[in-house]
Amino acid sequence: MRRRHHFHIDHAGHSVSATVETGHRVEVELLVDGKETGHGTTRGDRPVAVRVELPTEPATPVTVRVTPGPGVPRCVLVAPGADPMVMSPRPY
């Protein structure tokens, strides 16, 4: 059975959202400021890292590390010069 999980964080004045659809094949969609900017897939409970850029001047590369399981997925934003930040789950 497939389930969708949503996560969000604000970083450097920008909104980063992740949708993780779990099942045999895990699909990750990333939005920066409401625009789809990254996509990744994995299988089972294997972690996946998706790189995107924040539209700063110059652009800031960040990585969202997704751990699909076991249990509820977890998302962590990794940005240069900052400690990894856990993204908050969203109920919708």
MOPAC internal coordinates of N, CA, C and O (Angstrom, degrees):
PM7 1SCF
backbone

  N    0.0000 0     0.00 0     0.00 0    0    0    0
  C    1.4440 1     0.00 0     0.00 0    1    0    0
  C    1.5341 1   109.14 1     0.00 0    2    1    0
  O    1.2310 1   120.70 1   -46.30 1    3    2    1
  N    1.3246 1   116.27 1   133.70 1    3    2    1
  C    1.4545 1   121.29 1  -179.46 1    5    3    2
  C    1.5220 1   109.77 1   -91.81 1    6    5    3
  O    1.2310 1   121.44 1   -38.82 1    7    6    5
  N    1.3385 1   114.85 1   141.18 1    7    6    5
  C    1.4712 1   121.70 1   176.37 1    9    7    6
  C    1.5075 1   108.88 1  -133.28 1   10    9    7
  O    1.2310 1   121.01 1   -31.88 1   11   10    9
  N    1.3229 1   115.67 1   148.12 1   11   10    9
  C    1.4708 1   121.12 1   177.73 1   13   11   10
  C    1.5201 1   108.92 1  -107.99 1   14   13   11
  O    1.2310 1   121.16 1   -46.30 1   15   14   13
  N    1.3213 1   115.38 1   133.70 1   15   14   13
  C    1.4619 1   123.08 1   177.73 1   17   15   14
  C    1.5243 1   107.60 1  -123.99 1   18   17   15
  O    1.2310 1   120.61 1   -39.73 1   19   18   17
  N    1.3333 1   116.45 1   140.27 1   19   18   17
  C    1.4596 1   121.52 1  -177.34 1   21   19   18
  C    1.5225 1   110.01 1  -120.47 1   22   21   19
  O    1.2310 1   120.82 1   -38.69 1   23   22   21
  N    1.3519 1   116.04 1   141.31 1   23   22   21
  C    1.4613 1   122.74 1  -179.43 1   25   23   22
  C    1.5214 1   108.69 1  -136.88 1   26   25   23
  O    1.2310 1   120.87 1   -25.15 1   27   26   25
  N    1.3470 1   115.95 1   154.85 1   27   26   25
  C    1.4595 1   119.81 1  -177.79 1   29   27   26
  C    1.5277 1   110.82 1  -151.29 1   30   29   27
  O    1.2310 1   121.48 1   -29.36 1   31   30   29
  N    1.3436 1   114.77 1   150.64 1   31   30   29
  C    1.4609 1   121.37 1   171.81 1   33   31   30
  C    1.5308 1   107.77 1  -156.88 1   34   33   31
  O    1.2310 1   120.81 1   -30.85 1   35   34   33
  N    1.3159 1   116.05 1   149.15 1   35   34   33
  C    1.4632 1   122.16 1   171.49 1   37   35   34
  C    1.5177 1   107.45 1  -105.43 1   38   37   35
  O    1.2310 1   120.74 1   -48.98 1   39   38   37
  N    1.3386 1   116.19 1   131.02 1   39   38   37
  C    1.4640 1   120.59 1  -179.50 1   41   39   38
  C    1.5216 1   108.91 1  -145.46 1   42   41   39
  O    1.2310 1   120.18 1   -48.28 1   43   42   41
  N    1.3152 1   117.26 1   131.72 1   43   42   41
  C    1.4678 1   124.26 1   177.71 1   45   43   42
  C    1.5253 1   111.33 1    53.69 1   46   45   43
  O    1.2310 1   120.71 1  -142.77 1   47   46   45
  N    1.3373 1   116.25 1    37.23 1   47   46   45
  C    1.4579 1   120.57 1   177.98 1   49   47   46
  C    1.5172 1   114.74 1    77.94 1   50   49   47
  O    1.2310 1   120.20 1  -167.19 1   51   50   49
  N    1.3384 1   117.23 1    12.81 1   51   50   49
  C    1.4635 1   121.00 1  -178.89 1   53   51   50
  C    1.5214 1   109.86 1  -127.26 1   54   53   51
  O    1.2310 1   121.27 1   -29.44 1   55   54   53
  N    1.3173 1   115.17 1   150.56 1   55   54   53
  C    1.4566 1   123.50 1   180.00 1   57   55   54
  C    1.5246 1   109.19 1   -94.99 1   58   57   55
  O    1.2310 1   120.58 1   -50.92 1   59   58   57
  N    1.3313 1   116.50 1   129.08 1   59   58   57
  C    1.4645 1   121.30 1   176.76 1   61   59   58
  C    1.5247 1   107.16 1  -123.31 1   62   61   59
  O    1.2310 1   120.71 1   -58.78 1   63   62   61
  N    1.3365 1   116.26 1   121.22 1   63   62   61
  C    1.4597 1   122.10 1  -179.37 1   65   63   62
  C    1.5215 1   109.60 1  -122.94 1   66   65   63
  O    1.2310 1   121.01 1   -34.43 1   67   66   65
  N    1.3258 1   115.67 1   145.57 1   67   66   65
  C    1.4614 1   121.09 1   178.57 1   69   67   66
  C    1.5164 1   109.30 1  -130.34 1   70   69   67
  O    1.2310 1   120.96 1   -42.23 1   71   70   69
  N    1.3145 1   115.76 1   137.77 1   71   70   69
  C    1.4611 1   122.45 1   170.78 1   73   71   70
  C    1.5153 1   106.58 1  -115.63 1   74   73   71
  O    1.2310 1   120.88 1   -54.97 1   75   74   73
  N    1.3250 1   115.92 1   125.03 1   75   74   73
  C    1.4633 1   121.81 1  -179.82 1   77   75   74
  C    1.5203 1   107.17 1  -116.18 1   78   77   75
  O    1.2310 1   120.55 1   -63.21 1   79   78   77
  N    1.3331 1   116.56 1   116.79 1   79   78   77
  C    1.4585 1   121.37 1   177.88 1   81   79   78
  C    1.5207 1   107.47 1  -103.82 1   82   81   79
  O    1.2310 1   121.13 1   -66.40 1   83   82   81
  N    1.3302 1   115.45 1   113.60 1   83   82   81
  C    1.4586 1   120.51 1  -174.57 1   85   83   82
  C    1.5265 1   111.03 1   -92.80 1   86   85   83
  O    1.2310 1   121.16 1   -16.53 1   87   86   85
  N    1.2914 1   115.38 1   163.47 1   87   86   85
  C    1.4613 1   124.45 1  -179.22 1   89   87   86
  C    1.5132 1   106.65 1   153.45 1   90   89   87
  O    1.2310 1   119.63 1    20.58 1   91   90   89
  N    1.3343 1   118.31 1  -159.42 1   91   90   89
  C    1.4680 1   119.74 1   177.03 1   93   91   90
  C    1.5170 1   110.53 1   -61.75 1   94   93   91
  O    1.2310 1   120.94 1   140.69 1   95   94   93
  N    1.3224 1   115.81 1   -39.31 1   95   94   93
  C    1.4635 1   121.55 1   174.73 1   97   95   94
  C    1.5289 1   107.04 1  -110.38 1   98   97   95
  O    1.2310 1   120.53 1   -54.53 1   99   98   97
  N    1.3209 1   116.59 1   125.47 1   99   98   97
  C    1.4616 1   121.93 1  -178.73 1  101   99   98
  C    1.5203 1   108.23 1   -97.84 1  102  101   99
  O    1.2310 1   120.77 1   -51.36 1  103  102  101
  N    1.3395 1   116.14 1   128.64 1  103  102  101
  C    1.4622 1   121.14 1   178.93 1  105  103  102
  C    1.5187 1   109.09 1  -117.07 1  106  105  103
  O    1.2310 1   121.00 1   -45.25 1  107  106  105
  N    1.3337 1   115.69 1   134.75 1  107  106  105
  C    1.4656 1   122.34 1  -178.95 1  109  107  106
  C    1.5228 1   108.07 1  -121.08 1  110  109  107
  O    1.2310 1   120.85 1   -49.69 1  111  110  109
  N    1.3330 1   115.98 1   130.31 1  111  110  109
  C    1.4619 1   121.99 1   176.40 1  113  111  110
  C    1.5191 1   107.69 1  -122.25 1  114  113  111
  O    1.2310 1   120.03 1   -50.14 1  115  114  113
  N    1.3339 1   117.54 1   129.86 1  115  114  113
  C    1.4609 1   121.83 1   179.94 1  117  115  114
  C    1.5217 1   110.20 1  -113.93 1  118  117  115
  O    1.2310 1   121.40 1   -42.26 1  119  118  117
  N    1.3348 1   114.94 1   137.74 1  119  118  117
  C    1.4508 1   121.74 1   175.03 1  121  119  118
  C    1.5191 1   108.60 1  -121.55 1  122  121  119
  O    1.2310 1   121.00 1   -43.94 1  123  122  121
  N    1.3370 1   115.70 1   136.06 1  123  122  121
  C    1.4580 1   121.55 1   173.55 1  125  123  122
  C    1.5194 1   106.05 1  -117.88 1  126  125  123
  O    1.2310 1   120.89 1   -59.41 1  127  126  125
  N    1.3201 1   115.89 1   120.59 1  127  126  125
  C    1.4674 1   122.05 1  -176.72 1  129  127  126
  C    1.5210 1   111.28 1    53.31 1  130  129  127
  O    1.2310 1   120.41 1  -141.31 1  131  130  129
  N    1.3322 1   116.81 1    38.69 1  131  130  129
  C    1.4529 1   122.47 1   175.47 1  133  131  130
  C    1.5173 1   115.66 1    82.76 1  134  133  131
  O    1.2310 1   119.50 1  -179.29 1  135  134  133
  N    1.3175 1   118.56 1     0.71 1  135  134  133
  C    1.4650 1   121.70 1  -179.85 1  137  135  134
  C    1.5201 1   109.80 1  -110.74 1  138  137  135
  O    1.2310 1   120.76 1   -46.74 1  139  138  137
  N    1.3345 1   116.15 1   133.26 1  139  138  137
  C    1.4584 1   119.99 1   178.95 1  141  139  138
  C    1.5234 1   109.38 1   -66.39 1  142  141  139
  O    1.2310 1   121.09 1   -57.49 1  143  142  141
  N    1.3339 1   115.51 1   122.51 1  143  142  141
  C    1.4645 1   119.88 1  -176.92 1  145  143  142
  C    1.5263 1   113.40 1  -127.64 1  146  145  143
  O    1.2310 1   119.71 1   170.03 1  147  146  145
  N    1.3175 1   118.17 1    -9.97 1  147  146  145
  C    1.4551 1   119.17 1  -178.05 1  149  147  146
  C    1.5119 1   111.86 1  -154.59 1  150  149  147
  O    1.2310 1   121.72 1   -26.86 1  151  150  149
  N    1.3335 1   114.32 1   153.14 1  151  150  149
  C    1.4530 1   120.67 1  -179.11 1  153  151  150
  C    1.5202 1   108.36 1  -150.31 1  154  153  151
  O    1.2310 1   120.65 1   -37.43 1  155  154  153
  N    1.3185 1   116.37 1   142.57 1  155  154  153
  C    1.4550 1   120.59 1   177.30 1  157  155  154
  C    1.5120 1   110.74 1  -150.64 1  158  157  155
  O    1.2310 1   120.61 1   -21.29 1  159  158  157
  N    1.3211 1   116.45 1   158.71 1  159  158  157
  C    1.4610 1   121.75 1   177.75 1  161  159  158
  C    1.5210 1   109.39 1  -136.85 1  162  161  159
  O    1.2310 1   121.57 1   -23.54 1  163  162  161
  N    1.3209 1   114.60 1   156.46 1  163  162  161
  C    1.4551 1   122.05 1   174.73 1  165  163  162
  C    1.5222 1   106.78 1  -156.42 1  166  165  163
  O    1.2310 1   120.33 1    -1.06 1  167  166  165
  N    1.3056 1   116.97 1   178.94 1  167  166  165
  C    1.4660 1   121.14 1   179.70 1  169  167  166
  C    1.5184 1   110.19 1  -121.58 1  170  169  167
  O    1.2310 1   120.88 1   -35.05 1  171  170  169
  N    1.3260 1   115.92 1   144.95 1  171  170  169
  C    1.4602 1   121.23 1   175.96 1  173  171  170
  C    1.5111 1   112.47 1    59.34 1  174  173  171
  O    1.2310 1   120.91 1    49.18 1  175  174  173
  N    1.3334 1   115.86 1  -130.82 1  175  174  173
  C    1.4652 1   121.73 1  -178.02 1  177  175  174
  C    1.5303 1   112.49 1  -101.52 1  178  177  175
  O    1.2310 1   119.74 1  -165.74 1  179  178  177
  N    1.3336 1   118.11 1    14.26 1  179  178  177
  C    1.4637 1   120.43 1  -179.40 1  181  179  178
  C    1.5231 1   110.98 1   -70.34 1  182  181  179
  O    1.2310 1   120.09 1   -47.16 1  183  182  181
  N    1.3313 1   117.44 1   132.84 1  183  182  181
  C    1.4694 1   120.51 1   177.71 1  185  183  182
  C    1.5277 1   111.13 1   -66.30 1  186  185  183
  O    1.2310 1   121.27 1   -23.13 1  187  186  185
  N    1.3260 1   115.18 1   156.87 1  187  186  185
  C    1.4566 1   121.51 1   176.14 1  189  187  186
  C    1.5306 1   107.64 1  -140.88 1  190  189  187
  O    1.2310 1   120.67 1   -36.08 1  191  190  189
  N    1.3328 1   116.33 1   143.92 1  191  190  189
  C    1.4682 1   121.74 1   177.52 1  193  191  190
  C    1.5274 1   108.00 1  -117.54 1  194  193  191
  O    1.2310 1   121.02 1   -48.89 1  195  194  193
  N    1.3322 1   115.65 1   131.11 1  195  194  193
  C    1.4651 1   121.26 1  -179.82 1  197  195  194
  C    1.5266 1   108.33 1  -120.42 1  198  197  195
  O    1.2310 1   120.77 1   -56.22 1  199  198  197
  N    1.3335 1   116.13 1   123.78 1  199  198  197
  C    1.4747 1   121.34 1   179.22 1  201  199  198
  C    1.5162 1   109.70 1   -93.36 1  202  201  199
  O    1.2310 1   121.56 1   -43.27 1  203  202  201
  N    1.3313 1   114.63 1   136.73 1  203  202  201
  C    1.4656 1   121.82 1   173.55 1  205  203  202
  C    1.5227 1   107.45 1  -139.83 1  206  205  203
  O    1.2310 1   120.60 1    -5.81 1  207  206  205
  N    1.3208 1   116.45 1   174.19 1  207  206  205
  C    1.4639 1   120.80 1   177.25 1  209  207  206
  C    1.5146 1   109.50 1  -122.02 1  210  209  207
  O    1.2310 1   121.04 1   -42.15 1  211  210  209
  N    1.3258 1   115.62 1   137.85 1  211  210  209
  C    1.4557 1   120.84 1   171.88 1  213  211  210
  C    1.5313 1   107.25 1   -84.19 1  214  213  211
  O    1.2310 1   119.80 1   -41.36 1  215  214  213
  N    1.3432 1   118.00 1   138.64 1  215  214  213
  C    1.4666 1   120.35 1  -176.89 1  217  215  214
  C    1.5198 1   112.98 1   -78.93 1  218  217  215
  O    1.2310 1   120.86 1  -118.64 1  219  218  217
  N    1.3249 1   115.96 1    61.36 1  219  218  217
  C    1.4632 1   121.59 1   175.57 1  221  219  218
  C    1.5261 1   107.11 1   -96.17 1  222  221  219
  O    1.2310 1   120.18 1    -1.81 1  223  222  221
  N    1.2961 1   117.26 1   178.19 1  223  222  221
  C    1.4640 1   120.92 1   178.61 1  225  223  222
  C    1.5153 1   109.24 1  -116.72 1  226  225  223
  O    1.2310 1   116.60 1   -76.57 1  227  226  225
  N    1.3107 1   124.07 1   103.43 1  227  226  225
  C    1.4611 1   126.34 1    -2.55 1  229  227  226
  C    1.5312 1   110.70 1   -75.85 1  230  229  227
  O    1.2310 1   120.81 1   -10.51 1  231  230  229
  N    1.3200 1   116.05 1   169.49 1  231  230  229
  C    1.4674 1   121.38 1  -178.77 1  233  231  230
  C    1.5269 1   110.40 1   -58.23 1  234  233  231
  O    1.2310 1   120.95 1   -38.35 1  235  234  233
  N    1.3361 1   115.78 1   141.65 1  235  234  233
  C    1.4616 1   121.97 1   179.84 1  237  235  234
  C    1.5277 1   109.74 1  -106.75 1  238  237  235
  O    1.2310 1   119.61 1   -65.85 1  239  238  237
  N    1.3387 1   118.35 1   114.15 1  239  238  237
  C    1.4623 1   119.36 1   177.26 1  241  239  238
  C    1.5286 1   110.09 1   -75.52 1  242  241  239
  O    1.2310 1   120.52 1   -46.86 1  243  242  241
  N    1.3254 1   116.62 1   133.14 1  243  242  241
  C    1.4600 1   122.42 1   175.24 1  245  243  242
  C    1.5255 1   108.02 1  -132.24 1  246  245  243
  O    1.2310 1   121.13 1   -20.05 1  247  246  245
  N    1.3073 1   115.43 1   159.95 1  247  246  245
  C    1.4569 1   121.58 1   178.13 1  249  247  246
  C    1.5188 1   108.67 1  -125.29 1  250  249  247
  O    1.2310 1   120.93 1   -43.29 1  251  250  249
  N    1.3256 1   115.82 1   136.71 1  251  250  249
  C    1.4582 1   121.01 1   172.67 1  253  251  250
  C    1.5243 1   106.33 1  -107.54 1  254  253  251
  O    1.2310 1   121.25 1   -62.31 1  255  254  253
  N    1.3403 1   115.22 1   117.69 1  255  254  253
  C    1.4637 1   121.28 1   177.40 1  257  255  254
  C    1.5226 1   108.47 1   -95.29 1  258  257  255
  O    1.2310 1   120.87 1   -55.66 1  259  258  257
  N    1.3171 1   115.94 1   124.34 1  259  258  257
  C    1.4670 1   121.74 1  -177.88 1  261  259  258
  C    1.5162 1   108.66 1  -114.39 1  262  261  259
  O    1.2310 1   121.31 1   -52.57 1  263  262  261
  N    1.3332 1   115.09 1   127.43 1  263  262  261
  C    1.4606 1   121.92 1   173.27 1  265  263  262
  C    1.5265 1   106.14 1  -112.70 1  266  265  263
  O    1.2310 1   119.54 1   -75.37 1  267  266  265
  N    1.3463 1   118.48 1   104.63 1  267  266  265
  C    1.4517 1   121.37 1  -173.35 1  269  267  266
  C    1.5271 1   115.02 1   -67.58 1  270  269  267
  O    1.2310 1   119.54 1   156.88 1  271  270  269
  N    1.2958 1   118.47 1   -23.12 1  271  270  269
  C    1.4607 1   119.18 1  -177.14 1  273  271  270
  C    1.5098 1   109.60 1   179.79 1  274  273  271
  O    1.2310 1   120.00 1     8.28 1  275  274  273
  N    1.2851 1   117.60 1  -171.72 1  275  274  273
  C    1.4653 1   127.36 1     5.20 1  277  275  274
  C    1.5309 1   111.35 1   -70.83 1  278  277  275
  O    1.2310 1   121.25 1   -25.01 1  279  278  277
  N    1.3142 1   115.21 1   154.99 1  279  278  277
  C    1.4591 1   120.60 1  -178.19 1  281  279  278
  C    1.5125 1   111.52 1    83.48 1  282  281  279
  O    1.2310 1   120.67 1    35.60 1  283  282  281
  N    1.3189 1   116.32 1  -144.40 1  283  282  281
  C    1.4569 1   122.51 1  -177.80 1  285  283  282
  C    1.5334 1   109.57 1   -76.68 1  286  285  283
  O    1.2310 1   119.63 1   -43.76 1  287  286  285
  N    1.3449 1   118.32 1   136.24 1  287  286  285
  C    1.4626 1   120.25 1   178.37 1  289  287  286
  C    1.5290 1   112.07 1   -62.23 1  290  289  287
  O    1.2310 1   121.22 1   -20.92 1  291  290  289
  N    1.3301 1   115.28 1   159.08 1  291  290  289
  C    1.4595 1   122.23 1   176.72 1  293  291  290
  C    1.5223 1   108.20 1  -131.93 1  294  293  291
  O    1.2310 1   120.82 1   -38.02 1  295  294  293
  N    1.3401 1   116.05 1   141.98 1  295  294  293
  C    1.4620 1   121.82 1   177.56 1  297  295  294
  C    1.5205 1   108.93 1  -125.98 1  298  297  295
  O    1.2310 1   121.00 1   -42.91 1  299  298  297
  N    1.3337 1   115.68 1   137.09 1  299  298  297
  C    1.4611 1   122.13 1   179.66 1  301  299  298
  C    1.5251 1   107.74 1  -130.55 1  302  301  299
  O    1.2310 1   120.46 1   -49.88 1  303  302  301
  N    1.3364 1   116.72 1   130.12 1  303  302  301
  C    1.4602 1   122.32 1   175.69 1  305  303  302
  C    1.5199 1   108.63 1   -92.08 1  306  305  303
  O    1.2310 1   120.65 1   -53.30 1  307  306  305
  N    1.3287 1   116.37 1   126.70 1  307  306  305
  C    1.4610 1   122.16 1   178.46 1  309  307  306
  C    1.5224 1   107.13 1  -115.14 1  310  309  307
  O    1.2310 1   120.61 1   -63.75 1  311  310  309
  N    1.3384 1   116.44 1   116.25 1  311  310  309
  C    1.4610 1   122.53 1  -179.15 1  313  311  310
  C    1.5264 1   109.00 1  -122.53 1  314  313  311
  O    1.2310 1   120.16 1   -29.37 1  315  314  313
  N    1.3262 1   117.30 1   150.63 1  315  314  313
  C    1.4607 1   119.65 1   179.58 1  317  315  314
  C    1.5229 1   111.35 1   -62.41 1  318  317  315
  O    1.2310 1   120.85 1   -43.59 1  319  318  317
  N    1.3266 1   115.99 1   136.41 1  319  318  317
  C    1.4606 1   121.76 1   176.62 1  321  319  318
  C    1.5083 1   114.97 1    75.67 1  322  321  319
  O    1.2310 1   119.61 1  -169.15 1  323  322  321
  N    1.3283 1   118.35 1    10.85 1  323  322  321
  C    1.4701 1   121.53 1   179.92 1  325  323  322
  C    1.5211 1   109.64 1  -135.41 1  326  325  323
  O    1.2310 1   121.11 1   -27.42 1  327  326  325
  N    1.3271 1   115.48 1   152.58 1  327  326  325
  C    1.4562 1   119.83 1   174.00 1  329  327  326
  C    1.5283 1   108.81 1   -68.00 1  330  329  327
  O    1.2310 1   119.62 1   -29.44 1  331  330  329
  N    1.3478 1   118.33 1   150.56 1  331  330  329
  C    1.4640 1   120.08 1   175.47 1  333  331  330
  C    1.5290 1   110.17 1   -55.72 1  334  333  331
  O    1.2310 1   120.84 1   -41.75 1  335  334  333
  N    1.3491 1   116.00 1   138.25 1  335  334  333
  C    1.4635 1   121.72 1  -176.50 1  337  335  334
  C    1.5217 1   110.35 1  -117.85 1  338  337  335
  O    1.2310 1   120.76 1   -53.77 1  339  338  337
  N    1.3307 1   116.15 1   126.23 1  339  338  337
  C    1.4628 1   121.38 1   178.88 1  341  339  338
  C    1.5246 1   108.78 1   -72.59 1  342  341  339
  O    1.2310 1   120.51 1   -49.33 1  343  342  341
  N    1.3206 1   116.63 1   130.67 1  343  342  341
  C    1.4500 1   121.67 1   178.43 1  345  343  342
  C    1.5303 1   108.86 1   -84.11 1  346  345  343
  O    1.2310 1   120.56 1   -42.24 1  347  346  345
  N    1.3172 1   116.54 1   137.76 1  347  346  345
  C    1.4749 1   122.07 1  -177.30 1  349  347  346
  C    1.5178 1   110.55 1   -76.91 1  350  349  347
  O    1.2310 1   120.82 1   -44.06 1  351  350  349
  N    1.3500 1   116.03 1   135.94 1  351  350  349
  C    1.4804 1   118.37 1   174.73 1  353  351  350
  C    1.5207 1   109.84 1   -70.60 1  354  353  351
  O    1.2310 1   120.76 1   -32.00 1  355  354  353
  N    1.3293 1   116.16 1   148.00 1  355  354  353
  C    1.4639 1   123.80 1   176.54 1  357  355  354
  C    1.5139 1   108.17 1  -116.92 1  358  357  355
  O    1.2310 1   119.67 1   -41.12 1  359  358  357
  N    1.3279 1   118.23 1   138.88 1  359  358  357
  C    1.4590 1   121.09 1  -175.27 1  361  359  358
  C    1.5249 1   115.53 1   -76.10 1  362  361  359
  O    1.2310 1   118.53 1   166.04 1  363  362  361
  N    1.3312 1   120.41 1   -13.96 1  363  362  361
  C    1.4716 1   120.49 1  -175.15 1  365  363  362
  C    1.4887 1   112.72 1   -83.98 1  366  365  363
  O    1.2310 1   120.10 1   180.00 1  367  366  365

